[in-house]
Structures are given as structure tokens and as C-alpha cells.
Amino acid sequence: MTSVGSQSTIAANVAEDLTTQELVNKAELILAAFKQNPERLHHHFSDLPSSKKSKARNRVDPHALLEMMLKHAPNELGRRYVAEAIGKSHADGTTSLVELSNTWLRYLLVPCTLNNMFFQNLIYSIIEVKANRSSTSVPPSESATPTLDTDTAYNLDPHPPRRDPSMMGLVRLREGYRCPITEFYNTDNAPQNEYTLPLEVAHIIKRAVGVFDPNKDKGSLTTWDILKNFIGWDMKRTQEVVLKLDMPLNGMLLERNLHHRWDDFAWTLKPVVDNGLVVPDTYDVEEIRPQGFPFLHKANGSPVNRRITFQDRGGDQFVGSYMPDEDRGLIGHPRPLPDPELISLHRALCKVLHLSGAAEYIDSIFRDLGEGGVKLPSTKVRTTDELDLLLSTWAISPSLSVH
């Protein structure tokens, strides 16, 4: 009899000889059978805890999450990664497919949403479970983290904890102090007789995902190993992205409501294709969540731009006339346009979150935490390990019952 471990090794060896489309076809057949298997909905040790009184769905359907990960991977390398992970997990049985789904939920989707507007003030109470922190962490699926122990855990340095003070000014300058969607100028930075609104610099991918202690937080290393494989980066590119999360390539200048909904993954940007070719730096607004794109108009009452082209307007003739003094020293600094790969990653996460039901589930868990008596004292939840601690705190609280 062949052992479970041997089965997954055989599956991995077979995958090396198949094209990406062949792997995707096999994964789709696996998922079709998985959808008919009621065991996928049974409780699993890697499920996120939730209260019996919770208004949330008990869990995300693992089939839906795996299907959306496969369907909406950012590129061919990402599709191959997802398809291989599904094939390897299937070789180890139904529970391994559930574990794979929960790994992507816990270590990819949750960390990428933790710092959105809803969670900004959600913090955890450091109580007696901190001493047992290691026992609260749920190990990730090996199929989902193929390079964690051989590459990412040893070679990835975190983003500096302090924000880069120049990013805000550089993004504002690059955009000419104007939101490309609403065409409003930033308050206090506008030509005469132009309409203004408070504009904010939005991170395409939240910088908090890159801020962690590599000696204590293996959860964040797991997150980056998944991100690395999901978008098909090598280690050099992954490290570059982590260290540049506070640079203009990861920023946009948006009206406040647009910023909050972007962080909520309610809308995203889709590359414009013309005659089979991608138009550089040009995107259409794509609304993923119903009513996820704010109802806004330009100053003249016309609809806001649903197609935008990013360009560096910092050198335009009249920008200097309304540039604040503190930004003048930034004129000679590089102002790269938003990185297309980061936008494609946001778009993929956006679709997986909302089309799998994961976004609704995550929101409900944290809403229940806030309403269920979890103390909110001092620091933001930013990493997967901190999330584990928070959820474990909730699970053992005598005032709450957890299934």
C-alpha cells in the first residue's frame, strides 16, 4: 500500500511533466468531485474559531475558495501554483483539500484585509494565552507553501517598521495633487478656482503585510511565501516588493471614500486591452462588491472617470504654483507609476475574497469579536500570529461559547 506522503510526492513528480493548462484541467476535475463531497463542510481543526451565537456563516465553503483561487490567479504562474497545490492536496485526501483552503484563508486573505477601515481599531488583549502562543498557531498546508522552508523563511527581510515620510509627498506630486478618478484637487493644493476635496494616498497592497518580526512571526513569512507563489515572483522580486511597500509604485492618490473602499477590496482596477495588447498604465474601474464603488460625481456633476491612465504630472508647467513648500525638495526624486503587478495582485485578491464568500465571513468574525466582549486595548492586529492569539483569546473567554 502506498502511504499518503508517497501519494503527494508522486503527484508532485507528475505535475512537473504537465503543462499549466493540463494541471488546471486536472484541478477542475478534482474540484468538481470535491463539490459533491459533503465531508468538505465538516468541522476541521484549521477552521477559524467563531461563536455559536455568531451571525456569520459557520465557515467559507472550501470548494468555493479553491475554485476562485484557481479561476482568478493573477497570471499563468499563479494558476500553475494553485493547480499544483490542489493536485498535491487531493492526493492526500479530502481533509487535505480543506486544509489547503483554510491555509489560503488564514494566511493570505485574512492578513491582506486586516488593516482595512473596518479593522483599524480592532486590537487584541494580551492575556494568559500569550504564554502558550506557539500552541495557538495553526500550521499551514505544505502544498500551499512549497518554498517556505527552503527559501522564504531564510531569505526574506521585513519592511522597516517606520513609514517612509517621503511617500505621501511623492505620490501627491506625481499625480499633480489631483485624484485621477474624480478630478478633484487636494485641499490646499490646487490652482485658483478649482474644486477641492481631502485626498489620501492609498497603498495598493497594505504596507502592514510587510511589517513583521521574522524571528517571531512565521505566520507573516507564510503569507509572503503564498503571495510569492500566487503571483509567480522569485525571491529577489519578492524582497524588492516588501522593501518598497512605502514607495510611489505602491501608491495612488484617491478621494477618501475611494480609498476606504479600495482597502475594503470592494473595487479594483482592470488593465485595458486594445487589439490583444495591454495599454500601458491604463485601467478600467472594476466593481467587485455590489455598490462597492462610491456614488460620486465630478465637480460639474458629470460621472467620475471609469477609465484612468496613470502618468507623472509632477513636471507639468503649473504644478509648482500650488505645490506645498515641504514637497519642493522631492522634485528630483524618482516617482514611479503604480506597479501593474501589484494592481493585478489586488484585483486577484479582490475577486477571491468576494466571489468565494470569504470577505463576508471575515467581516462577520471580526464584527462578532467586537460585539462579543473582546477587549480592545493597545495595538493593531497586523500579523497572522497576532490573529491566532486574538481568536484563541476569544475562544477561551468564559463569556463566549465557541464550537
Contacts in CASP RR format, 6 or more apart in sequence:
PFRMAT RR
TARGET T0000
AUTHOR 0000-0000-0000
METHOD contacts of the structure
MODEL  1
MTSVGSQSTIAANVAEDLTTQELVNKAELILAAFKQNPERLHHHFSDLPS
SKKSKARNRVDPHALLEMMLKHAPNELGRRYVAEAIGKSHADGTTSLVEL
SNTWLRYLLVPCTLNNMFFQNLIYSIIEVKANRSSTSVPPSESATPTLDT
DTAYNLDPHPPRRDPSMMGLVRLREGYRCPITEFYNTDNAPQNEYTLPLE
VAHIIKRAVGVFDPNKDKGSLTTWDILKNFIGWDMKRTQEVVLKLDMPLN
GMLLERNLHHRWDDFAWTLKPVVDNGLVVPDTYDVEEIRPQGFPFLHKAN
GSPVNRRITFQDRGGDQFVGSYMPDEDRGLIGHPRPLPDPELISLHRALC
KVLHLSGAAEYIDSIFRDLGEGGVKLPSTKVRTTDELDLLLSTWAISPSL
SVH
2 10 0 8 1.000
4 91 0 8 1.000
4 92 0 8 1.000
4 93 0 8 1.000
5 92 0 8 1.000
7 91 0 8 1.000
7 92 0 8 1.000
8 88 0 8 1.000
8 89 0 8 1.000
8 91 0 8 1.000
8 92 0 8 1.000
8 96 0 8 1.000
8 143 0 8 1.000
10 91 0 8 1.000
11 87 0 8 1.000
11 88 0 8 1.000
11 90 0 8 1.000
11 91 0 8 1.000
12 84 0 8 1.000
12 88 0 8 1.000
15 23 0 8 1.000
15 83 0 8 1.000
15 84 0 8 1.000
15 87 0 8 1.000
15 88 0 8 1.000
18 26 0 8 1.000
20 76 0 8 1.000
20 79 0 8 1.000
20 80 0 8 1.000
20 83 0 8 1.000
23 79 0 8 1.000
23 80 0 8 1.000
23 83 0 8 1.000
23 84 0 8 1.000
23 87 0 8 1.000
24 70 0 8 1.000
24 79 0 8 1.000
24 80 0 8 1.000
24 83 0 8 1.000
26 83 0 8 1.000
26 87 0 8 1.000
27 70 0 8 1.000
27 82 0 8 1.000
27 83 0 8 1.000
27 86 0 8 1.000
27 87 0 8 1.000
28 70 0 8 1.000
30 86 0 8 1.000
30 87 0 8 1.000
30 90 0 8 1.000
30 97 0 8 1.000
31 63 0 8 1.000
31 66 0 8 1.000
31 67 0 8 1.000
31 70 0 8 1.000
31 86 0 8 1.000
34 40 0 8 1.000
34 62 0 8 1.000
34 63 0 8 1.000
34 66 0 8 1.000
34 90 0 8 1.000
34 94 0 8 1.000
34 97 0 8 1.000
35 63 0 8 1.000
37 94 0 8 1.000
39 94 0 8 1.000
39 95 0 8 1.000
40 61 0 8 1.000
40 62 0 8 1.000
40 63 0 8 1.000
40 94 0 8 1.000
40 97 0 8 1.000
40 98 0 8 1.000
41 59 0 8 1.000
41 61 0 8 1.000
41 62 0 8 1.000
42 98 0 8 1.000
43 403 0 8 1.000
44 95 0 8 1.000
44 98 0 8 1.000
44 99 0 8 1.000
44 102 0 8 1.000
45 138 0 8 1.000
46 98 0 8 1.000
46 99 0 8 1.000
46 102 0 8 1.000
46 103 0 8 1.000
46 106 0 8 1.000
46 138 0 8 1.000
47 59 0 8 1.000
47 102 0 8 1.000
48 59 0 8 1.000
48 102 0 8 1.000
48 105 0 8 1.000
48 106 0 8 1.000
48 110 0 8 1.000
48 365 0 8 1.000
48 391 0 8 1.000
49 391 0 8 1.000
49 392 0 8 1.000
49 394 0 8 1.000
49 395 0 8 1.000
49 402 0 8 1.000
50 56 0 8 1.000
50 58 0 8 1.000
50 59 0 8 1.000
50 364 0 8 1.000
50 365 0 8 1.000
50 368 0 8 1.000
50 402 0 8 1.000
50 403 0 8 1.000
51 368 0 8 1.000
51 372 0 8 1.000
51 394 0 8 1.000
51 400 0 8 1.000
51 401 0 8 1.000
51 402 0 8 1.000
52 401 0 8 1.000
52 402 0 8 1.000
52 403 0 8 1.000
53 368 0 8 1.000
53 400 0 8 1.000
53 401 0 8 1.000
54 364 0 8 1.000
54 365 0 8 1.000
54 368 0 8 1.000
55 364 0 8 1.000
55 367 0 8 1.000
55 368 0 8 1.000
56 360 0 8 1.000
56 361 0 8 1.000
56 364 0 8 1.000
56 365 0 8 1.000
56 367 0 8 1.000
56 368 0 8 1.000
57 357 0 8 1.000
57 360 0 8 1.000
57 361 0 8 1.000
57 364 0 8 1.000
58 403 0 8 1.000
59 361 0 8 1.000
60 101 0 8 1.000
60 105 0 8 1.000
60 356 0 8 1.000
60 357 0 8 1.000
60 358 0 8 1.000
60 361 0 8 1.000
61 356 0 8 1.000
61 357 0 8 1.000
62 97 0 8 1.000
62 98 0 8 1.000
62 100 0 8 1.000
62 101 0 8 1.000
62 102 0 8 1.000
63 101 0 8 1.000
64 355 0 8 1.000
64 356 0 8 1.000
64 357 0 8 1.000
65 101 0 8 1.000
65 104 0 8 1.000
65 105 0 8 1.000
65 352 0 8 1.000
65 356 0 8 1.000
65 357 0 8 1.000
65 358 0 8 1.000
66 82 0 8 1.000
66 86 0 8 1.000
66 97 0 8 1.000
66 100 0 8 1.000
66 101 0 8 1.000
66 104 0 8 1.000
67 356 0 8 1.000
68 351 0 8 1.000
68 352 0 8 1.000
68 355 0 8 1.000
68 356 0 8 1.000
69 82 0 8 1.000
69 104 0 8 1.000
69 230 0 8 1.000
69 352 0 8 1.000
69 356 0 8 1.000
70 79 0 8 1.000
70 82 0 8 1.000
70 83 0 8 1.000
70 86 0 8 1.000
71 351 0 8 1.000
72 347 0 8 1.000
72 348 0 8 1.000
72 351 0 8 1.000
72 352 0 8 1.000
72 355 0 8 1.000
73 79 0 8 1.000
73 81 0 8 1.000
73 82 0 8 1.000
73 230 0 8 1.000
73 348 0 8 1.000
74 230 0 8 1.000
74 231 0 8 1.000
74 341 0 8 1.000
74 344 0 8 1.000
74 345 0 8 1.000
74 347 0 8 1.000
74 348 0 8 1.000
75 231 0 8 1.000
75 232 0 8 1.000
75 344 0 8 1.000
77 231 0 8 1.000
77 232 0 8 1.000
78 229 0 8 1.000
78 230 0 8 1.000
78 231 0 8 1.000
78 232 0 8 1.000
81 146 0 8 1.000
81 229 0 8 1.000
81 230 0 8 1.000
81 232 0 8 1.000
82 230 0 8 1.000
84 143 0 8 1.000
84 146 0 8 1.000
85 100 0 8 1.000
85 141 0 8 1.000
85 143 0 8 1.000
85 144 0 8 1.000
85 146 0 8 1.000
86 97 0 8 1.000
86 100 0 8 1.000
86 143 0 8 1.000
87 143 0 8 1.000
88 142 0 8 1.000
88 143 0 8 1.000
89 96 0 8 1.000
89 97 0 8 1.000
89 99 0 8 1.000
89 100 0 8 1.000
89 141 0 8 1.000
89 143 0 8 1.000
90 96 0 8 1.000
90 97 0 8 1.000
96 141 0 8 1.000
96 143 0 8 1.000
99 141 0 8 1.000
100 141 0 8 1.000
100 143 0 8 1.000
100 144 0 8 1.000
102 138 0 8 1.000
102 141 0 8 1.000
103 140 0 8 1.000
103 141 0 8 1.000
103 144 0 8 1.000
103 145 0 8 1.000
103 222 0 8 1.000
103 226 0 8 1.000
104 144 0 8 1.000
104 226 0 8 1.000
105 358 0 8 1.000
106 138 0 8 1.000
106 140 0 8 1.000
106 384 0 8 1.000
106 387 0 8 1.000
107 140 0 8 1.000
107 144 0 8 1.000
107 219 0 8 1.000
107 222 0 8 1.000
107 223 0 8 1.000
107 226 0 8 1.000
107 384 0 8 1.000
108 223 0 8 1.000
108 226 0 8 1.000
108 227 0 8 1.000
108 230 0 8 1.000
108 349 0 8 1.000
109 349 0 8 1.000
109 352 0 8 1.000
109 353 0 8 1.000
109 358 0 8 1.000
109 362 0 8 1.000
110 362 0 8 1.000
110 384 0 8 1.000
110 387 0 8 1.000
111 209 0 8 1.000
111 220 0 8 1.000
111 223 0 8 1.000
111 382 0 8 1.000
111 383 0 8 1.000
111 384 0 8 1.000
111 387 0 8 1.000
112 205 0 8 1.000
112 206 0 8 1.000
112 209 0 8 1.000
112 223 0 8 1.000
112 265 0 8 1.000
112 349 0 8 1.000
113 119 0 8 1.000
113 264 0 8 1.000
113 265 0 8 1.000
113 353 0 8 1.000
113 359 0 8 1.000
113 362 0 8 1.000
114 206 0 8 1.000
114 208 0 8 1.000
114 380 0 8 1.000
114 381 0 8 1.000
114 382 0 8 1.000
114 387 0 8 1.000
115 206 0 8 1.000
115 208 0 8 1.000
115 263 0 8 1.000
115 380 0 8 1.000
115 382 0 8 1.000
116 206 0 8 1.000
116 260 0 8 1.000
116 263 0 8 1.000
116 264 0 8 1.000
116 265 0 8 1.000
117 260 0 8 1.000
117 263 0 8 1.000
117 264 0 8 1.000
118 264 0 8 1.000
118 363 0 8 1.000
118 366 0 8 1.000
118 367 0 8 1.000
119 366 0 8 1.000
119 380 0 8 1.000
119 381 0 8 1.000
120 380 0 8 1.000
121 376 0 8 1.000
122 366 0 8 1.000
122 369 0 8 1.000
122 370 0 8 1.000
122 376 0 8 1.000
122 380 0 8 1.000
122 381 0 8 1.000
123 376 0 8 1.000
123 377 0 8 1.000
123 378 0 8 1.000
123 379 0 8 1.000
123 380 0 8 1.000
123 381 0 8 1.000
124 374 0 8 1.000
124 379 0 8 1.000
124 381 0 8 1.000
124 386 0 8 1.000
124 389 0 8 1.000
124 390 0 8 1.000
124 393 0 8 1.000
125 374 0 8 1.000
125 375 0 8 1.000
125 376 0 8 1.000
125 377 0 8 1.000
125 390 0 8 1.000
125 393 0 8 1.000
126 377 0 8 1.000
126 389 0 8 1.000
127 393 0 8 1.000
129 136 0 8 1.000
129 389 0 8 1.000
129 392 0 8 1.000
129 393 0 8 1.000
129 396 0 8 1.000
130 389 0 8 1.000
133 385 0 8 1.000
133 388 0 8 1.000
133 389 0 8 1.000
136 388 0 8 1.000
136 389 0 8 1.000
136 391 0 8 1.000
136 392 0 8 1.000
137 218 0 8 1.000
137 219 0 8 1.000
137 385 0 8 1.000
137 388 0 8 1.000
138 388 0 8 1.000
140 148 0 8 1.000
140 219 0 8 1.000
140 222 0 8 1.000
140 226 0 8 1.000
144 226 0 8 1.000
145 152 0 8 1.000
145 222 0 8 1.000
145 225 0 8 1.000
145 226 0 8 1.000
145 229 0 8 1.000
146 225 0 8 1.000
146 229 0 8 1.000
147 225 0 8 1.000
147 228 0 8 1.000
147 229 0 8 1.000
148 221 0 8 1.000
148 222 0 8 1.000
148 225 0 8 1.000
151 225 0 8 1.000
151 235 0 8 1.000
152 221 0 8 1.000
152 224 0 8 1.000
152 225 0 8 1.000
152 228 0 8 1.000
152 235 0 8 1.000
152 238 0 8 1.000
153 214 0 8 1.000
153 218 0 8 1.000
153 221 0 8 1.000
153 225 0 8 1.000
155 235 0 8 1.000
155 239 0 8 1.000
156 214 0 8 1.000
156 221 0 8 1.000
156 224 0 8 1.000
156 235 0 8 1.000
156 238 0 8 1.000
156 239 0 8 1.000
156 242 0 8 1.000
157 214 0 8 1.000
157 239 0 8 1.000
157 242 0 8 1.000
157 243 0 8 1.000
158 210 0 8 1.000
158 211 0 8 1.000
158 212 0 8 1.000
158 213 0 8 1.000
158 214 0 8 1.000
158 220 0 8 1.000
158 242 0 8 1.000
159 207 0 8 1.000
159 210 0 8 1.000
159 211 0 8 1.000
159 242 0 8 1.000
159 243 0 8 1.000
159 245 0 8 1.000
159 246 0 8 1.000
160 211 0 8 1.000
160 243 0 8 1.000
160 246 0 8 1.000
161 211 0 8 1.000
163 207 0 8 1.000
163 246 0 8 1.000
164 246 0 8 1.000
164 247 0 8 1.000
166 330 0 8 1.000
166 333 0 8 1.000
167 201 0 8 1.000
167 246 0 8 1.000
167 247 0 8 1.000
167 248 0 8 1.000
167 251 0 8 1.000
168 201 0 8 1.000
169 201 0 8 1.000
169 326 0 8 1.000
169 327 0 8 1.000
169 330 0 8 1.000
170 247 0 8 1.000
170 248 0 8 1.000
170 330 0 8 1.000
170 333 0 8 1.000
170 335 0 8 1.000
171 201 0 8 1.000
171 248 0 8 1.000
171 251 0 8 1.000
171 252 0 8 1.000
171 253 0 8 1.000
171 335 0 8 1.000
172 186 0 8 1.000
172 189 0 8 1.000
172 199 0 8 1.000
172 201 0 8 1.000
172 253 0 8 1.000
172 327 0 8 1.000
173 314 0 8 1.000
173 319 0 8 1.000
173 323 0 8 1.000
173 327 0 8 1.000
173 330 0 8 1.000
173 331 0 8 1.000
173 335 0 8 1.000
174 248 0 8 1.000
174 253 0 8 1.000
174 312 0 8 1.000
174 313 0 8 1.000
174 314 0 8 1.000
174 335 0 8 1.000
174 337 0 8 1.000
175 252 0 8 1.000
175 253 0 8 1.000
175 313 0 8 1.000
176 253 0 8 1.000
176 313 0 8 1.000
176 314 0 8 1.000
176 316 0 8 1.000
176 319 0 8 1.000
177 185 0 8 1.000
177 186 0 8 1.000
177 189 0 8 1.000
177 190 0 8 1.000
177 199 0 8 1.000
177 253 0 8 1.000
177 319 0 8 1.000
177 322 0 8 1.000
177 323 0 8 1.000
178 184 0 8 1.000
178 185 0 8 1.000
178 186 0 8 1.000
178 199 0 8 1.000
178 253 0 8 1.000
178 313 0 8 1.000
179 185 0 8 1.000
179 186 0 8 1.000
179 197 0 8 1.000
179 199 0 8 1.000
179 253 0 8 1.000
179 254 0 8 1.000
179 255 0 8 1.000
179 258 0 8 1.000
180 252 0 8 1.000
180 253 0 8 1.000
180 305 0 8 1.000
180 308 0 8 1.000
180 309 0 8 1.000
180 310 0 8 1.000
181 254 0 8 1.000
181 255 0 8 1.000
181 258 0 8 1.000
181 285 0 8 1.000
181 296 0 8 1.000
181 304 0 8 1.000
181 305 0 8 1.000
181 308 0 8 1.000
182 197 0 8 1.000
182 255 0 8 1.000
182 258 0 8 1.000
182 296 0 8 1.000
182 298 0 8 1.000
182 304 0 8 1.000
182 305 0 8 1.000
183 298 0 8 1.000
183 299 0 8 1.000
183 304 0 8 1.000
183 305 0 8 1.000
184 195 0 8 1.000
184 196 0 8 1.000
184 197 0 8 1.000
184 199 0 8 1.000
184 255 0 8 1.000
184 298 0 8 1.000
184 299 0 8 1.000
185 191 0 8 1.000
185 194 0 8 1.000
185 195 0 8 1.000
185 196 0 8 1.000
185 197 0 8 1.000
185 199 0 8 1.000
185 322 0 8 1.000
186 196 0 8 1.000
186 197 0 8 1.000
186 198 0 8 1.000
186 199 0 8 1.000
186 253 0 8 1.000
187 196 0 8 1.000
187 197 0 8 1.000
187 198 0 8 1.000
187 199 0 8 1.000
188 196 0 8 1.000
188 324 0 8 1.000
189 196 0 8 1.000
189 322 0 8 1.000
189 323 0 8 1.000
189 324 0 8 1.000
190 196 0 8 1.000
190 322 0 8 1.000
191 318 0 8 1.000
191 321 0 8 1.000
191 322 0 8 1.000
195 299 0 8 1.000
197 255 0 8 1.000
197 256 0 8 1.000
198 256 0 8 1.000
199 253 0 8 1.000
199 254 0 8 1.000
199 255 0 8 1.000
199 256 0 8 1.000
200 253 0 8 1.000
200 254 0 8 1.000
200 255 0 8 1.000
200 256 0 8 1.000
200 259 0 8 1.000
201 251 0 8 1.000
201 252 0 8 1.000
201 253 0 8 1.000
201 254 0 8 1.000
202 251 0 8 1.000
202 252 0 8 1.000
202 253 0 8 1.000
202 254 0 8 1.000
202 258 0 8 1.000
202 259 0 8 1.000
202 262 0 8 1.000
202 263 0 8 1.000
203 245 0 8 1.000
203 246 0 8 1.000
203 250 0 8 1.000
203 251 0 8 1.000
204 250 0 8 1.000
204 251 0 8 1.000
204 252 0 8 1.000
204 338 0 8 1.000
204 339 0 8 1.000
204 342 0 8 1.000
204 343 0 8 1.000
204 346 0 8 1.000
205 241 0 8 1.000
205 245 0 8 1.000
205 250 0 8 1.000
205 342 0 8 1.000
205 345 0 8 1.000
205 346 0 8 1.000
206 245 0 8 1.000
206 263 0 8 1.000
207 245 0 8 1.000
207 246 0 8 1.000
207 250 0 8 1.000
208 380 0 8 1.000
208 382 0 8 1.000
209 220 0 8 1.000
209 223 0 8 1.000
209 224 0 8 1.000
209 227 0 8 1.000
209 245 0 8 1.000
209 382 0 8 1.000
210 220 0 8 1.000
210 224 0 8 1.000
210 242 0 8 1.000
210 245 0 8 1.000
211 382 0 8 1.000
212 219 0 8 1.000
212 220 0 8 1.000
212 221 0 8 1.000
212 382 0 8 1.000
212 383 0 8 1.000
214 220 0 8 1.000
214 221 0 8 1.000
216 385 0 8 1.000
217 383 0 8 1.000
217 384 0 8 1.000
217 385 0 8 1.000
218 385 0 8 1.000
219 383 0 8 1.000
219 384 0 8 1.000
219 385 0 8 1.000
220 383 0 8 1.000
220 384 0 8 1.000
220 385 0 8 1.000
222 384 0 8 1.000
223 384 0 8 1.000
224 238 0 8 1.000
224 242 0 8 1.000
227 233 0 8 1.000
227 238 0 8 1.000
227 345 0 8 1.000
228 234 0 8 1.000
228 235 0 8 1.000
228 238 0 8 1.000
230 345 0 8 1.000
230 348 0 8 1.000
231 341 0 8 1.000
231 344 0 8 1.000
231 345 0 8 1.000
231 348 0 8 1.000
233 241 0 8 1.000
233 341 0 8 1.000
241 250 0 8 1.000
241 339 0 8 1.000
241 342 0 8 1.000
244 250 0 8 1.000
247 336 0 8 1.000
248 334 0 8 1.000
248 335 0 8 1.000
248 336 0 8 1.000
248 337 0 8 1.000
248 338 0 8 1.000
249 336 0 8 1.000
249 337 0 8 1.000
249 338 0 8 1.000
249 339 0 8 1.000
249 342 0 8 1.000
250 338 0 8 1.000
250 339 0 8 1.000
250 342 0 8 1.000
251 338 0 8 1.000
252 262 0 8 1.000
252 310 0 8 1.000
252 338 0 8 1.000
254 262 0 8 1.000
255 294 0 8 1.000
255 296 0 8 1.000
257 294 0 8 1.000
257 296 0 8 1.000
258 267 0 8 1.000
258 293 0 8 1.000
258 294 0 8 1.000
258 296 0 8 1.000
261 267 0 8 1.000
261 292 0 8 1.000
261 293 0 8 1.000
261 294 0 8 1.000
262 268 0 8 1.000
262 346 0 8 1.000
264 289 0 8 1.000
264 292 0 8 1.000
265 288 0 8 1.000
265 289 0 8 1.000
265 346 0 8 1.000
265 349 0 8 1.000
265 350 0 8 1.000
265 353 0 8 1.000
265 354 0 8 1.000
265 359 0 8 1.000
266 287 0 8 1.000
266 288 0 8 1.000
266 289 0 8 1.000
266 292 0 8 1.000
266 293 0 8 1.000
266 350 0 8 1.000
266 354 0 8 1.000
267 285 0 8 1.000
267 286 0 8 1.000
267 287 0 8 1.000
267 288 0 8 1.000
267 289 0 8 1.000
267 292 0 8 1.000
267 293 0 8 1.000
267 350 0 8 1.000
268 286 0 8 1.000
268 288 0 8 1.000
268 343 0 8 1.000
268 346 0 8 1.000
268 347 0 8 1.000
268 350 0 8 1.000
268 351 0 8 1.000
269 283 0 8 1.000
269 284 0 8 1.000
269 285 0 8 1.000
269 286 0 8 1.000
269 308 0 8 1.000
269 343 0 8 1.000
269 346 0 8 1.000
269 347 0 8 1.000
270 283 0 8 1.000
270 284 0 8 1.000
270 285 0 8 1.000
270 286 0 8 1.000
270 347 0 8 1.000
271 278 0 8 1.000
271 279 0 8 1.000
271 282 0 8 1.000
271 283 0 8 1.000
271 340 0 8 1.000
271 343 0 8 1.000
271 344 0 8 1.000
272 278 0 8 1.000
272 279 0 8 1.000
272 282 0 8 1.000
272 283 0 8 1.000
272 284 0 8 1.000
272 307 0 8 1.000
273 279 0 8 1.000
279 309 0 8 1.000
281 309 0 8 1.000
281 310 0 8 1.000
281 311 0 8 1.000
281 337 0 8 1.000
281 338 0 8 1.000
281 340 0 8 1.000
282 307 0 8 1.000
282 308 0 8 1.000
282 309 0 8 1.000
282 310 0 8 1.000
283 307 0 8 1.000
283 308 0 8 1.000
283 309 0 8 1.000
283 310 0 8 1.000
283 343 0 8 1.000
284 306 0 8 1.000
284 307 0 8 1.000
285 293 0 8 1.000
285 305 0 8 1.000
285 306 0 8 1.000
285 307 0 8 1.000
285 308 0 8 1.000
286 347 0 8 1.000
286 350 0 8 1.000
287 293 0 8 1.000
288 350 0 8 1.000
288 351 0 8 1.000
288 354 0 8 1.000
288 355 0 8 1.000
289 354 0 8 1.000
289 359 0 8 1.000
296 304 0 8 1.000
297 303 0 8 1.000
297 304 0 8 1.000
298 304 0 8 1.000
310 337 0 8 1.000
310 338 0 8 1.000
311 337 0 8 1.000
312 335 0 8 1.000
312 337 0 8 1.000
313 319 0 8 1.000
314 331 0 8 1.000
314 335 0 8 1.000
315 331 0 8 1.000
352 358 0 8 1.000
353 359 0 8 1.000
353 362 0 8 1.000
354 360 0 8 1.000
365 391 0 8 1.000
369 390 0 8 1.000
369 394 0 8 1.000
370 376 0 8 1.000
372 394 0 8 1.000
372 399 0 8 1.000
372 400 0 8 1.000
373 397 0 8 1.000
373 399 0 8 1.000
373 400 0 8 1.000
374 390 0 8 1.000
374 393 0 8 1.000
374 394 0 8 1.000
374 397 0 8 1.000
381 387 0 8 1.000
381 390 0 8 1.000
394 400 0 8 1.000
394 402 0 8 1.000
395 402 0 8 1.000
END
